[in-house]
Amino acid sequence: FCQVDNLTPALGLPPQAFPRGFDARKDINNWQLKENTMLHAVQQKVKQPEHQKKVRTANFLFDFSCYVVIALYIITCLAFFFDIQVLPFDINDTGAVALFVFTRAAFAAYGHYYVHAKYPSWKIIFFDSGYGPTCISALDGHVMMHHVYTHSVADLKNRLFNGMWILPPLWRPLGFTLSKLGMALSGTFLQVMTMARRSKKFHEPIGKWWFLAYRVELAAEFFYAFYIGKGVPFMIQFCLILWYLAFVILSGHDFLYEDDEDLFDEKDWGKYQVLHANDFYITGNKYVDM
């Protein structure tokens, strides 16, 4: 965090990333980060030895569950791509599609956590598994420009799908799907090369072999699936996981409700986040929404 007085009008980013006339010095909250705030109290509690022990235990169990999902994903790939059945029962194409959706959804959640965890960790590449977000954009755009400025005009998540709005409504689903397919096959590689050329050196994690290897593996899956005649079921899993995660991302980031205006007077960042921790708002029916 930094004080508003030290900010530049566009936070050092291209002005087109924000609404016209945006000025960070007057359009975002000036947080109070003193010792008598909720955030400071939570930080002090987390640092206690007994709490750190609980954190280490939770981290171990979380990592273990991640490795279990990795094993399930490998088993699914062996069955789908090479017809090698490891489990006592056979995994047909329908079952493989369901398992692909399950494991990729889990990987996206694991990757999201590891992007926020101690860096570097090779497991941040799982953030790319859902074909939507990527770990290279998450490290800066997601961590620094979303969570820090959540519920403000500066939150880049508010404009995550802006590019689709320029298309006619009926073309937006197809446009979004084809856009993400292009990113999965080649777009991310072009993005990486552009970033590397502009920075004159590979930025973490772009220069890591595990990042490049995983991006190659994601793209190779498409080509090999069509090569063995399983292009249709593989594209079905691609569309299912892509749109499922898009739905989760949008519905999991609540919009400003009409009765939330008075909350902008809250200067304690911790209290502000708790007050804004609204449930999923989709239909307005509390028995349907989460």
Helices and strands as residue ranges (DSSP letters): G 4-6, G 15-17, H 24-27, H 38-46, H 49-82, H 93-116, G 122-128, H 135-137, I 138-147, G 156-159, G 162-166, G 169-171, H 172-182, I 183-187, H 188-199, H 209-227, H 231-251, G 258-265, H 269-275
